[in-house]
Amino acid sequence: MTGCVDLEPHGYTGMTALERAIMAEWDAGLSYKRIALKLNCPPRRVETTISNYDGKADHAFACRAAKQGSEQLLAAIALHHPERIAA
């Protein structure tokens, strides 16, 4: 074993600086859109990079979207029908 420490996200090597930055933000939980805005690059580039390097990207995105939708629904119920929310 060498004394080198791999600091790349996911342990990926051979990636461009932009690809590493995209994957680091993805690992941190940002959405495609937020990554594109933060890194000032086209959303399609973000989607392609994540798709290429993270085989679970579509599933993770769907899970995040479902969680966000559930949170929004709960907030709407709490706003319009607070009596239905258990204390």
C-alpha beads as a LAMMPS data file, in Angstrom:
LAMMPS data file: protein, C-alpha beads

87 atoms
86 bonds

1 atom types
1 bond types

-500.0 500.0 xlo xhi
-500.0 500.0 ylo yhi
-500.0 500.0 zlo zhi

Masses

1 110.0

Atoms # bond

1 1 1 0.000 0.000 0.000
2 1 1 1.325 3.430 -0.890
3 1 1 1.345 6.448 1.351
4 1 1 -0.943 8.376 -1.012
5 1 1 -4.324 9.494 0.224
6 1 1 -7.151 9.714 -2.288
7 1 1 -9.083 12.933 -1.686
8 1 1 -11.278 12.718 -4.778
9 1 1 -15.070 12.469 -4.308
10 1 1 -16.109 8.833 -4.706
11 1 1 -12.416 8.046 -5.193
12 1 1 -12.712 9.014 -8.876
13 1 1 -9.505 9.828 -10.681
14 1 1 -8.925 11.058 -14.206
15 1 1 -11.755 13.575 -13.969
16 1 1 -11.606 17.205 -15.029
17 1 1 -11.747 19.903 -12.375
18 1 1 -15.340 20.705 -13.362
19 1 1 -16.353 17.041 -13.149
20 1 1 -14.799 16.777 -9.680
21 1 1 -16.598 19.945 -8.582
22 1 1 -19.932 18.686 -9.940
23 1 1 -19.577 15.344 -8.180
24 1 1 -18.509 16.997 -4.920
25 1 1 -21.633 19.174 -4.960
26 1 1 -23.773 16.137 -5.862
27 1 1 -22.252 14.221 -2.939
28 1 1 -23.128 17.198 -0.727
29 1 1 -26.784 16.807 -1.726
30 1 1 -27.316 19.660 -4.169
31 1 1 -29.782 19.254 -7.047
32 1 1 -28.796 19.415 -10.721
33 1 1 -30.159 22.947 -10.975
34 1 1 -28.369 24.224 -7.875
35 1 1 -25.084 22.683 -9.002
36 1 1 -25.417 24.317 -12.426
37 1 1 -26.129 27.691 -10.837
38 1 1 -23.339 27.399 -8.292
39 1 1 -20.734 26.290 -10.834
40 1 1 -22.081 28.486 -13.651
41 1 1 -22.363 25.674 -16.166
42 1 1 -25.221 24.302 -18.291
43 1 1 -27.659 22.040 -16.409
44 1 1 -27.314 19.427 -19.174
45 1 1 -23.561 19.230 -18.459
46 1 1 -24.327 18.611 -14.788
47 1 1 -26.868 15.887 -15.633
48 1 1 -24.489 14.195 -18.070
49 1 1 -21.578 14.231 -15.639
50 1 1 -23.640 12.832 -12.792
51 1 1 -25.152 10.198 -15.055
52 1 1 -21.694 9.152 -16.240
53 1 1 -20.125 8.873 -12.807
54 1 1 -22.973 7.966 -10.472
55 1 1 -25.089 5.047 -11.605
56 1 1 -27.516 5.743 -8.772
57 1 1 -28.115 9.354 -9.807
58 1 1 -31.610 8.858 -11.208
59 1 1 -32.725 6.949 -8.127
60 1 1 -31.161 9.486 -5.759
61 1 1 -32.795 12.355 -7.652
62 1 1 -36.197 10.649 -7.470
63 1 1 -35.795 10.057 -3.737
64 1 1 -34.861 13.694 -3.148
65 1 1 -37.821 14.870 -5.230
66 1 1 -40.214 12.595 -3.312
67 1 1 -38.860 13.801 0.036
68 1 1 -39.171 17.433 -1.021
69 1 1 -42.714 16.834 -2.267
70 1 1 -43.680 15.200 1.017
71 1 1 -42.235 18.107 2.979
72 1 1 -44.168 20.594 0.836
73 1 1 -47.388 18.624 1.285
74 1 1 -46.918 18.475 5.049
75 1 1 -46.272 22.225 5.161
76 1 1 -49.441 22.910 3.135
77 1 1 -51.526 20.683 5.422
78 1 1 -50.075 22.403 8.487
79 1 1 -50.898 25.811 7.007
80 1 1 -54.445 25.073 5.876
81 1 1 -55.465 22.345 8.343
82 1 1 -53.328 22.699 11.476
83 1 1 -55.804 20.545 13.398
84 1 1 -54.703 17.549 11.306
85 1 1 -51.087 17.784 12.398
86 1 1 -50.287 15.827 15.547
87 1 1 -48.493 17.841 18.185

Bonds

1 1 1 2
2 1 2 3
3 1 3 4
4 1 4 5
5 1 5 6
6 1 6 7
7 1 7 8
8 1 8 9
9 1 9 10
10 1 10 11
11 1 11 12
12 1 12 13
13 1 13 14
14 1 14 15
15 1 15 16
16 1 16 17
17 1 17 18
18 1 18 19
19 1 19 20
20 1 20 21
21 1 21 22
22 1 22 23
23 1 23 24
24 1 24 25
25 1 25 26
26 1 26 27
27 1 27 28
28 1 28 29
29 1 29 30
30 1 30 31
31 1 31 32
32 1 32 33
33 1 33 34
34 1 34 35
35 1 35 36
36 1 36 37
37 1 37 38
38 1 38 39
39 1 39 40
40 1 40 41
41 1 41 42
42 1 42 43
43 1 43 44
44 1 44 45
45 1 45 46
46 1 46 47
47 1 47 48
48 1 48 49
49 1 49 50
50 1 50 51
51 1 51 52
52 1 52 53
53 1 53 54
54 1 54 55
55 1 55 56
56 1 56 57
57 1 57 58
58 1 58 59
59 1 59 60
60 1 60 61
61 1 61 62
62 1 62 63
63 1 63 64
64 1 64 65
65 1 65 66
66 1 66 67
67 1 67 68
68 1 68 69
69 1 69 70
70 1 70 71
71 1 71 72
72 1 72 73
73 1 73 74
74 1 74 75
75 1 75 76
76 1 76 77
77 1 77 78
78 1 78 79
79 1 79 80
80 1 80 81
81 1 81 82
82 1 82 83
83 1 83 84
84 1 84 85
85 1 85 86
86 1 86 87
